[in-house]
Structure formats: structure tokens, C-alpha cells
């Protein structure tokens, strides 16, 4: 997932990939060339064992 912030309307737009055009769903502007930020998915890699025993 990627995030772009539309420079026209300022809304956040989320997309699955960077292929093709990226149209702001709020104002319809083409924001394909705007810088995007990769979204980190929250993963619990280190799950703490509440019992403390293994
Ligand atoms: Zn917009």
C-alpha cells in the first residue's frame, strides 16, 4: 500500500501499487507524479508471551 497526499485538495489517497495513473479520488486530479510514501503494515513479529514460559 502506498500513500499520496493530493497537493490540490490535501486529502490522503491510498493505492495498492504505483502502476499507471494515480487519480485523486476526491478531486480527480492526476497525482501520479506526486511523491508517495510506502505504508507500513502493522505486523506483530515479536509477540510477547504473556505467560513468560516456553
Ligand atoms: Zn485531490
PDB file of the backbone (N, CA, C, O) and the ligand in Angstrom, with CONECT records:
HET     ZN  A 101       1
ATOM      1  N   UNK A   1       0.837  -1.203   0.000  1.00  0.00           N
ATOM      2  CA  UNK A   1       0.000   0.000   0.000  1.00  0.00           C
ATOM      3  C   UNK A   1       0.875   1.257   0.000  1.00  0.00           C
ATOM      4  O   UNK A   1       1.918   1.319   0.650  1.00  0.00           O
ATOM      5  N   UNK A   2       0.420   2.226  -0.733  1.00  0.00           N
ATOM      6  CA  UNK A   2       1.126   3.492  -0.784  1.00  0.00           C
ATOM      7  C   UNK A   2       0.172   4.624  -0.451  1.00  0.00           C
ATOM      8  O   UNK A   2      -1.045   4.530  -0.612  1.00  0.00           O
ATOM      9  N   UNK A   3       0.781   5.685   0.015  1.00  0.00           N
ATOM     10  CA  UNK A   3       0.002   6.854   0.373  1.00  0.00           C
ATOM     11  C   UNK A   3       0.519   8.047  -0.396  1.00  0.00           C
ATOM     12  O   UNK A   3       1.725   8.270  -0.505  1.00  0.00           O
ATOM     13  N   UNK A   4      -0.411   8.799  -0.923  1.00  0.00           N
ATOM     14  CA  UNK A   4      -0.065  10.084  -1.519  1.00  0.00           C
ATOM     15  C   UNK A   4      -0.991  11.134  -0.951  1.00  0.00           C
ATOM     16  O   UNK A   4      -2.165  10.888  -0.673  1.00  0.00           O
ATOM     17  N   UNK A   5      -0.430  12.294  -0.792  1.00  0.00           N
ATOM     18  CA  UNK A   5      -1.249  13.411  -0.351  1.00  0.00           C
ATOM     19  C   UNK A   5      -1.450  14.345  -1.523  1.00  0.00           C
ATOM     20  O   UNK A   5      -0.502  14.892  -2.086  1.00  0.00           O
ATOM     21  N   UNK A   6      -2.698  14.508  -1.867  1.00  0.00           N
ATOM     22  CA  UNK A   6      -3.029  15.322  -3.031  1.00  0.00           C
ATOM     23  C   UNK A   6      -2.657  16.778  -2.767  1.00  0.00           C
ATOM     24  O   UNK A   6      -3.085  17.350  -1.764  1.00  0.00           O
ATOM     25  N   UNK A   7      -1.855  17.392  -3.663  1.00  0.00           N
ATOM     26  CA  UNK A   7      -1.466  18.790  -3.474  1.00  0.00           C
ATOM     27  C   UNK A   7      -2.595  19.760  -3.788  1.00  0.00           C
ATOM     28  O   UNK A   7      -2.528  20.939  -3.442  1.00  0.00           O
ATOM     29  N   UNK A   8      -3.618  19.262  -4.439  1.00  0.00           N
ATOM     30  CA  UNK A   8      -4.716  20.136  -4.837  1.00  0.00           C
ATOM     31  C   UNK A   8      -5.729  20.284  -3.712  1.00  0.00           C
ATOM     32  O   UNK A   8      -6.116  21.393  -3.344  1.00  0.00           O
ATOM     33  N   UNK A   9      -6.147  19.148  -3.175  1.00  0.00           N
ATOM     34  CA  UNK A   9      -7.201  19.208  -2.161  1.00  0.00           C
ATOM     35  C   UNK A   9      -6.684  18.816  -0.777  1.00  0.00           C
ATOM     36  O   UNK A   9      -7.356  19.042   0.229  1.00  0.00           O
ATOM     37  N   UNK A  10      -5.484  18.226  -0.731  1.00  0.00           N
ATOM     38  CA  UNK A  10      -4.885  17.926   0.558  1.00  0.00           C
ATOM     39  C   UNK A  10      -5.365  16.645   1.195  1.00  0.00           C
ATOM     40  O   UNK A  10      -5.000  16.341   2.331  1.00  0.00           O
ATOM     41  N   UNK A  11      -6.170  15.898   0.490  1.00  0.00           N
ATOM     42  CA  UNK A  11      -6.660  14.642   1.040  1.00  0.00           C
ATOM     43  C   UNK A  11      -5.654  13.521   0.817  1.00  0.00           C
ATOM     44  O   UNK A  11      -4.835  13.566  -0.102  1.00  0.00           O
ATOM     45  N   UNK A  12      -5.736  12.543   1.658  1.00  0.00           N
ATOM     46  CA  UNK A  12      -4.857  11.387   1.534  1.00  0.00           C
ATOM     47  C   UNK A  12      -5.486  10.359   0.608  1.00  0.00           C
ATOM     48  O   UNK A  12      -6.670  10.037   0.704  1.00  0.00           O
ATOM     49  N   UNK A  13      -4.649   9.857  -0.292  1.00  0.00           N
ATOM     50  CA  UNK A  13      -5.120   8.853  -1.235  1.00  0.00           C
ATOM     51  C   UNK A  13      -4.276   7.603  -1.068  1.00  0.00           C
ATOM     52  O   UNK A  13      -3.049   7.672  -0.994  1.00  0.00           O
ATOM     53  N   UNK A  14      -4.933   6.479  -1.011  1.00  0.00           N
ATOM     54  CA  UNK A  14      -4.239   5.214  -0.825  1.00  0.00           C
ATOM     55  C   UNK A  14      -4.341   4.370  -2.082  1.00  0.00           C
ATOM     56  O   UNK A  14      -5.379   4.329  -2.742  1.00  0.00           O
ATOM     57  N   UNK A  15      -3.239   3.696  -2.401  1.00  0.00           N
ATOM     58  CA  UNK A  15      -3.247   2.839  -3.572  1.00  0.00           C
ATOM     59  C   UNK A  15      -2.446   1.588  -3.324  1.00  0.00           C
ATOM     60  O   UNK A  15      -1.567   1.549  -2.463  1.00  0.00           O
ATOM     61  N   UNK A  16      -2.759   0.570  -4.086  1.00  0.00           N
ATOM     62  CA  UNK A  16      -2.102  -0.716  -3.883  1.00  0.00           C
ATOM     63  C   UNK A  16      -0.743  -0.766  -4.575  1.00  0.00           C
ATOM     64  O   UNK A  16       0.182  -1.418  -4.090  1.00  0.00           O
ATOM     65  N   UNK A  17      -0.625  -0.085  -5.694  1.00  0.00           N
ATOM     66  CA  UNK A  17       0.650  -0.092  -6.401  1.00  0.00           C
ATOM     67  C   UNK A  17       0.802   1.214  -7.155  1.00  0.00           C
ATOM     68  O   UNK A  17      -0.068   2.084  -7.121  1.00  0.00           O
ATOM     69  N   UNK A  18       1.936   1.328  -7.839  1.00  0.00           N
ATOM     70  CA  UNK A  18       2.262   2.591  -8.497  1.00  0.00           C
ATOM     71  C   UNK A  18       2.144   2.498 -10.005  1.00  0.00           C
ATOM     72  O   UNK A  18       2.649   3.357 -10.728  1.00  0.00           O
ATOM     73  N   UNK A  19       1.483   1.465 -10.477  1.00  0.00           N
ATOM     74  CA  UNK A  19       1.361   1.298 -11.918  1.00  0.00           C
ATOM     75  C   UNK A  19       0.277   2.215 -12.473  1.00  0.00           C
ATOM     76  O   UNK A  19      -0.802   2.359 -11.898  1.00  0.00           O
ATOM     77  N   UNK A  20       0.596   2.822 -13.593  1.00  0.00           N
ATOM     78  CA  UNK A  20      -0.397   3.625 -14.273  1.00  0.00           C
ATOM     79  C   UNK A  20      -0.666   4.940 -13.586  1.00  0.00           C
ATOM     80  O   UNK A  20       0.136   5.427 -12.789  1.00  0.00           O
ATOM     81  N   UNK A  21      -1.796   5.495 -13.907  1.00  0.00           N
ATOM     82  CA  UNK A  21      -2.153   6.788 -13.363  1.00  0.00           C
ATOM     83  C   UNK A  21      -2.657   6.666 -11.942  1.00  0.00           C
ATOM     84  O   UNK A  21      -3.217   5.650 -11.530  1.00  0.00           O
ATOM     85  N   UNK A  22      -2.439   7.725 -11.225  1.00  0.00           N
ATOM     86  CA  UNK A  22      -2.976   7.789  -9.868  1.00  0.00           C
ATOM     87  C   UNK A  22      -3.862   9.031  -9.817  1.00  0.00           C
ATOM     88  O   UNK A  22      -3.374  10.161  -9.842  1.00  0.00           O
ATOM     89  N   UNK A  23      -5.130   8.808  -9.748  1.00  0.00           N
ATOM     90  CA  UNK A  23      -6.077   9.906  -9.740  1.00  0.00           C
ATOM     91  C   UNK A  23      -6.599  10.109  -8.325  1.00  0.00           C
ATOM     92  O   UNK A  23      -7.022   9.161  -7.664  1.00  0.00           O
ATOM     93  N   UNK A  24      -6.564  11.325  -7.882  1.00  0.00           N
ATOM     94  CA  UNK A  24      -7.109  11.620  -6.564  1.00  0.00           C
ATOM     95  C   UNK A  24      -8.599  11.311  -6.548  1.00  0.00           C
ATOM     96  O   UNK A  24      -9.341  11.842  -7.374  1.00  0.00           O
ATOM     97  N   UNK A  25      -9.045  10.481  -5.645  1.00  0.00           N
ATOM     98  CA  UNK A  25     -10.466  10.113  -5.618  1.00  0.00           C
ATOM     99  C   UNK A  25     -11.358  11.238  -5.110  1.00  0.00           C
ATOM    100  O   UNK A  25     -12.583  11.157  -5.206  1.00  0.00           O
ATOM    101  N   UNK A  26     -10.759  12.258  -4.583  1.00  0.00           N
ATOM    102  CA  UNK A  26     -11.557  13.346  -4.005  1.00  0.00           C
ATOM    103  C   UNK A  26     -11.817  14.466  -5.003  1.00  0.00           C
ATOM    104  O   UNK A  26     -12.936  14.961  -5.132  1.00  0.00           O
ATOM    105  N   UNK A  27     -10.756  14.853  -5.704  1.00  0.00           N
ATOM    106  CA  UNK A  27     -10.926  15.979  -6.614  1.00  0.00           C
ATOM    107  C   UNK A  27     -10.658  15.609  -8.068  1.00  0.00           C
ATOM    108  O   UNK A  27     -10.883  16.417  -8.969  1.00  0.00           O
ATOM    109  N   UNK A  28     -10.178  14.386  -8.298  1.00  0.00           N
ATOM    110  CA  UNK A  28      -9.994  13.917  -9.657  1.00  0.00           C
ATOM    111  C   UNK A  28      -8.706  14.378 -10.307  1.00  0.00           C
ATOM    112  O   UNK A  28      -8.523  14.203 -11.512  1.00  0.00           O
ATOM    113  N   UNK A  29      -7.810  14.964  -9.525  1.00  0.00           N
ATOM    114  CA  UNK A  29      -6.551  15.425 -10.097  1.00  0.00           C
ATOM    115  C   UNK A  29      -5.599  14.254 -10.338  1.00  0.00           C
ATOM    116  O   UNK A  29      -5.626  13.243  -9.636  1.00  0.00           O
ATOM    117  N   UNK A  30      -4.761  14.428 -11.352  1.00  0.00           N
ATOM    118  CA  UNK A  30      -3.753  13.420 -11.636  1.00  0.00           C
ATOM    119  C   UNK A  30      -2.561  13.662 -10.719  1.00  0.00           C
ATOM    120  O   UNK A  30      -1.831  14.640 -10.878  1.00  0.00           O
ATOM    121  N   UNK A  31      -2.374  12.777  -9.774  1.00  0.00           N
ATOM    122  CA  UNK A  31      -1.280  12.944  -8.816  1.00  0.00           C
ATOM    123  C   UNK A  31      -0.257  11.835  -8.995  1.00  0.00           C
ATOM    124  O   UNK A  31       0.423  11.441  -8.047  1.00  0.00           O
ATOM    125  N   UNK A  32      -0.155  11.335 -10.224  1.00  0.00           N
ATOM    126  CA  UNK A  32       0.761  10.234 -10.499  1.00  0.00           C
ATOM    127  C   UNK A  32       2.212  10.615 -10.213  1.00  0.00           C
ATOM    128  O   UNK A  32       3.018   9.768  -9.827  1.00  0.00           O
ATOM    129  N   UNK A  33       2.535  11.874 -10.402  1.00  0.00           N
ATOM    130  CA  UNK A  33       3.923  12.299 -10.243  1.00  0.00           C
ATOM    131  C   UNK A  33       4.222  12.830  -8.854  1.00  0.00           C
ATOM    132  O   UNK A  33       5.344  13.249  -8.566  1.00  0.00           O
ATOM    133  N   UNK A  34       3.239  12.811  -8.016  1.00  0.00           N
ATOM    134  CA  UNK A  34       3.488  13.243  -6.645  1.00  0.00           C
ATOM    135  C   UNK A  34       4.293  12.184  -5.911  1.00  0.00           C
ATOM    136  O   UNK A  34       4.164  10.993  -6.197  1.00  0.00           O
ATOM    137  N   UNK A  35       5.117  12.607  -4.973  1.00  0.00           N
ATOM    138  CA  UNK A  35       5.872  11.624  -4.193  1.00  0.00           C
ATOM    139  C   UNK A  35       4.952  10.787  -3.327  1.00  0.00           C
ATOM    140  O   UNK A  35       3.978  11.288  -2.764  1.00  0.00           O
ATOM    141  N   UNK A  36       5.268   9.520  -3.229  1.00  0.00           N
ATOM    142  CA  UNK A  36       4.423   8.637  -2.455  1.00  0.00           C
ATOM    143  C   UNK A  36       5.193   8.121  -1.253  1.00  0.00           C
ATOM    144  O   UNK A  36       6.424   8.121  -1.223  1.00  0.00           O
ATOM    145  N   UNK A  37       4.452   7.696  -0.295  1.00  0.00           N
ATOM    146  CA  UNK A  37       5.039   7.128   0.908  1.00  0.00           C
ATOM    147  C   UNK A  37       4.558   5.699   1.059  1.00  0.00           C
ATOM    148  O   UNK A  37       3.355   5.441   1.035  1.00  0.00           O
ATOM    149  N   UNK A  38       5.480   4.774   1.212  1.00  0.00           N
ATOM    150  CA  UNK A  38       5.052   3.395   1.454  1.00  0.00           C
ATOM    151  C   UNK A  38       4.434   3.278   2.830  1.00  0.00           C
ATOM    152  O   UNK A  38       4.934   3.829   3.811  1.00  0.00           O
ATOM    153  N   UNK A  39       3.346   2.554   2.878  1.00  0.00           N
ATOM    154  CA  UNK A  39       2.667   2.358   4.151  1.00  0.00           C
ATOM    155  C   UNK A  39       3.163   1.079   4.801  1.00  0.00           C
ATOM    156  O   UNK A  39       3.214   0.020   4.175  1.00  0.00           O
ATOM    157  N   UNK A  40       3.516   1.197   6.029  1.00  0.00           N
ATOM    158  CA  UNK A  40       3.920   0.003   6.762  1.00  0.00           C
ATOM    159  C   UNK A  40       2.707  -0.707   7.316  1.00  0.00           C
ATOM    160  O   UNK A  40       1.863  -0.117   7.992  1.00  0.00           O
ATOM    161  N   UNK A  41       2.644  -1.972   7.015  1.00  0.00           N
ATOM    162  CA  UNK A  41       1.579  -2.757   7.627  1.00  0.00           C
ATOM    163  C   UNK A  41       2.017  -3.189   9.003  1.00  0.00           C
ATOM    164  O   UNK A  41       3.154  -3.599   9.237  1.00  0.00           O
ATOM    165  N   UNK A  42       1.085  -3.081   9.879  1.00  0.00           N
ATOM    166  CA  UNK A  42       1.416  -3.455  11.249  1.00  0.00           C
ATOM    167  C   UNK A  42       1.509  -4.967  11.381  1.00  0.00           C
ATOM    168  O   UNK A  42       0.549  -5.707  11.169  1.00  0.00           O
ATOM    169  N   UNK A  43       2.696  -5.377  11.735  1.00  0.00           N
ATOM    170  CA  UNK A  43       2.873  -6.809  11.941  1.00  0.00           C
ATOM    171  C   UNK A  43       3.414  -7.039  13.341  1.00  0.00           C
ATOM    172  O   UNK A  43       4.266  -6.304  13.838  1.00  0.00           O
ATOM    173  N   UNK A  44       2.904  -8.050  13.933  1.00  0.00           N
ATOM    174  CA  UNK A  44       3.396  -8.409  15.255  1.00  0.00           C
ATOM    175  C   UNK A  44       4.430  -9.518  15.113  1.00  0.00           C
ATOM    176  O   UNK A  44       4.135 -10.702  15.281  1.00  0.00           O
ATOM    177  N   UNK A  45       5.647  -9.097  14.798  1.00  0.00           N
ATOM    178  CA  UNK A  45       6.696 -10.096  14.628  1.00  0.00           C
ATOM    179  C   UNK A  45       7.121 -10.685  15.965  1.00  0.00           C
ATOM    180  O   UNK A  45       7.306 -11.891  16.126  1.00  0.00           O
ATOM    181  N   UNK A  46       7.263  -9.783  16.895  1.00  0.00           N
ATOM    182  CA  UNK A  46       7.698 -10.228  18.206  1.00  0.00           C
ATOM    183  C   UNK A  46       6.516 -10.184  19.176  1.00  0.00           C
ATOM    184  O   UNK A  46       6.281  -9.196  19.871  1.00  0.00           O
ATOM    185  N   UNK A  47       5.826 -11.240  19.190  1.00  0.00           N
ATOM    186  CA  UNK A  47       4.698 -11.320  20.101  1.00  0.00           C
ATOM    187  C   UNK A  47       5.163 -11.760  21.480  1.00  0.00           C
ATOM    188  O   UNK A  47       5.845 -12.771  21.646  1.00  0.00           O
ATOM    189  N   UNK A  48       4.776 -10.982  22.434  1.00  0.00           N
ATOM    190  CA  UNK A  48       5.212 -11.307  23.790  1.00  0.00           C
ATOM    191  C   UNK A  48       4.320 -12.374  24.373  1.00  0.00           C
ATOM    192  O   UNK A  48       3.093 -12.285  24.341  1.00  0.00           O
ATOM    193  N   UNK A  49       4.963 -13.370  24.897  1.00  0.00           N
ATOM    194  CA  UNK A  49       4.214 -14.437  25.550  1.00  0.00           C
ATOM    195  C   UNK A  49       3.811 -13.992  26.950  1.00  0.00           C
ATOM    196  O   UNK A  49       4.669 -13.814  27.814  1.00  0.00           O
ATOM    197  N   UNK A  50       2.529 -13.814  27.180  1.00  0.00           N
ATOM    198  CA  UNK A  50       2.089 -13.296  28.494  1.00  0.00           C
ATOM    199  C   UNK A  50       2.399 -14.246  29.634  1.00  0.00           C
ATOM    200  O   UNK A  50       2.479 -13.826  30.788  1.00  0.00           O
ATOM    201  N   UNK A  51       2.569 -15.488  29.332  1.00  0.00           N
ATOM    202  CA  UNK A  51       2.861 -16.436  30.386  1.00  0.00           C
ATOM    203  C   UNK A  51       4.334 -16.445  30.764  1.00  0.00           C
ATOM    204  O   UNK A  51       4.702 -16.805  31.882  1.00  0.00           O
ATOM    205  N   UNK A  52       5.168 -16.044  29.813  1.00  0.00           N
ATOM    206  CA  UNK A  52       6.577 -15.976  30.093  1.00  0.00           C
ATOM    207  C   UNK A  52       7.273 -17.322  30.130  1.00  0.00           C
ATOM    208  O   UNK A  52       8.439 -17.414  30.515  1.00  0.00           O
ATOM    209  N   UNK A  53       6.572 -18.350  29.736  1.00  0.00           N
ATOM    210  CA  UNK A  53       7.200 -19.675  29.740  1.00  0.00           C
ATOM    211  C   UNK A  53       7.230 -20.229  28.334  1.00  0.00           C
ATOM    212  O   UNK A  53       6.346 -19.950  27.523  1.00  0.00           O
ATOM    213  N   UNK A  54       8.227 -20.996  28.058  1.00  0.00           N
ATOM    214  CA  UNK A  54       8.326 -21.609  26.767  1.00  0.00           C
ATOM    215  C   UNK A  54       8.934 -22.991  26.864  1.00  0.00           C
ATOM    216  O   UNK A  54       9.095 -23.667  25.848  1.00  0.00           O
TER     217      UNK A  54
HETATM  218 ZN    ZN A 101      -7.302  15.846  -4.578  1.00  0.00          ZN
END
